[in-house]
Amino acid sequence: MKLTKNLGMLLLAIWLIVTGLMQLLNLYFSGLGILMAILAIGAGVLIGLERKGEMR
């Protein structure tokens, strides 16, 4: 499950960086909302799977 945690945190870090760049640089392109949603869901699922593994 270590890979799951690392991958989840990596996706979260990417999401945070892109969110910050969007605001600072007024960065927008077609499909950005969908991309951000996919990153957020992916990070949440992977981090959630790691938490579930710790409860055992």
Contacts in CASP RR format, 6 or more apart in sequence:
PFRMAT RR
TARGET T0000
AUTHOR 0000-0000-0000
METHOD contacts of the structure
MODEL  1
MKLTKNLGMLLLAIWLIVTGLMQLLNLYFSGLGILMAILAIGAGVLIGLE
RKGEMR
1 49 0 8 1.000
1 50 0 8 1.000
1 53 0 8 1.000
1 54 0 8 1.000
4 46 0 8 1.000
4 49 0 8 1.000
4 50 0 8 1.000
5 46 0 8 1.000
5 47 0 8 1.000
5 50 0 8 1.000
7 46 0 8 1.000
8 42 0 8 1.000
8 43 0 8 1.000
8 44 0 8 1.000
8 46 0 8 1.000
8 47 0 8 1.000
8 50 0 8 1.000
9 43 0 8 1.000
9 47 0 8 1.000
11 39 0 8 1.000
11 42 0 8 1.000
11 43 0 8 1.000
11 44 0 8 1.000
11 46 0 8 1.000
12 43 0 8 1.000
12 44 0 8 1.000
12 47 0 8 1.000
14 39 0 8 1.000
15 36 0 8 1.000
15 39 0 8 1.000
15 40 0 8 1.000
15 43 0 8 1.000
18 27 0 8 1.000
18 35 0 8 1.000
18 36 0 8 1.000
18 39 0 8 1.000
19 36 0 8 1.000
21 27 0 8 1.000
22 28 0 8 1.000
22 32 0 8 1.000
END
